[in-house]
Amino acid sequence: MVKELLDEVGLVGWPKTSGNRGIHVYVRLVREWDFYQVRRAGLALAREVERRHPLATTAWWKEERDGVFIDYNQNAWDKTIASAYSIRHTGWVSTPFRWDELAAIDHTAMDLMSFKDRWADVGDLTAGIDEAAGKLEPVLEMVAADEANGIGDAPWPPHYPKMPGEPPRVQPSKKRAENWE
């Protein structure tokens, strides 16, 4: 679903294992937008995937999640991102893969020794990423449509200052009506 949506908006996604249980998708962009626009674009893409696929969720609070979490907050200004190829704390290698490998990719099979064989078999799967820089206009239109429909920002990670338009940053089960308008 993510690849299909990226194709629709004219962006190229480069999937990779995270070195743990997740999958990251790199999208190279032309440098024309600020951090806030890129984050909101990532959120809009995640929400569209959520609308299209019943297993996808953007619910920030774990108590509200059911399905696969699309972590829009990976787009954070102090968030470290594992390089395309890196040994992680798990001992596994975070490594790119082709979209057609998604159903069969086994992140636990990517240790340092097996990665050596994979590299020999497939080469550098990030070749061409710099030449594939895309534009965000179609995704920013999705942001505008969400906002026109009353769907604004989503919670930021707890260590960020409160952002304009951000909903209450408190777990729903701990929210007290008397503290909120």
PyMOL commands that set and color helices and strands:
alter all, ss='L'
color gray80, all
select helices_A, chain A and resi 2-8+35-52+62-64+72-74+99-101+107-109+112-122+130-132+137-148+172-174+177-179
alter helices_A, ss='H'
color red, helices_A
select strands_A, chain A and resi 14-17+23-26+56-57+68-69+86-87+93-94
alter strands_A, ss='S'
color yellow, strands_A
deselect
rebuild
show_as cartoon
